[in-house]
Amino acid sequence: EPNYAAFRWLSDHTDPDSPSTLVEFRLDAVSDTSTVLSVTETGFDSLPGDSVERRAKYEGNVEGWIIELGLAKAHLEKGRTVAAH
């Protein structure tokens, strides 16, 4: 079963060669009924701007991930399951 996925978040979505961060997702089974999702985003130092601007981008993304992961958690806690293929 796949337990890893990743993508690059471009600083300029119109330029595929622009600096980017790497977003990685990992799923780790804790038990037969419990799984931990880990999200790691790296590469902020490669983004354009000074350290204050890069820090603001980092903090904005942290807030965004908190919101998105909270929504995912709420959805999953409703008890919906997906059949194995």
N, C-alpha and C positions, 0 to 999 in steps of 0.2 A: 504494500500500500504506500502511495506517496506520502511523505511527511515533511516535504520541503518545497517551497516555492519562493521565487524572487523576481523583482523587476527593478528597473532603473527609473527614477523620478527626475525628469529633465528640468533644468532651471529655466529653459526656454523651449516650450513644447513645439515651436515651429522649426527648431534646429536640432536634428537628431544627434549632432556632434557637440551639443552644449554640455557644460559640466552637469553632473547629476549626483544624486544620492542613490545608494543601494538599499532597497527595502527587502528584508528577508523574513519569511514566515516559517515557523517550525511547529509541528504538532508532535507532542510527546504523550503517549498513553500513560496515565498514572494508575489506572485500574481498568477493569472491564467496562466500567460505566463512566469513566472520567478521563478527560484529555486536557492538557495544558497547551494553549497557543502562545507562542513567544513571537514578538515582532521586534526586529532590530533595524534601525535606519542609520547608515553610516555615510560618510563622505561630505559632511557639511563644510569641512575645510577647503574643499575644492570648488565651492560655489563662489560666484562673483560677489564683490562687495568687501567692505572692511569687516573687522571682527565683530563690530556692533551689529552690522546688517546680517551677517551670518548667524549670530546668536539669536537675533529676532526671528530668522527663518526657522532655526532649530526649535525655539520655544513655540512658534506657531504650529509647527508640525507635531510637537508633543501634545499640544491642546487638541489638534485634529485627531490624532490617534486615540486619545482618551475618549473622545466623542464616538468615533467609529467603533472602537472595541466595546464600548458600553452598549451601543446599539446591537452589535453582534451577540453580545452576552444576553441581552434581553430577548432577542429573537430565539436563541438556542434554549433558553430557560423555559420557553413556552412548551417544550416537550416535543417539538417537531423532529422527526427522524428521517433520514434518507436511507433508502434501501441500498444494500451493497450490490454492486454490479459484477 
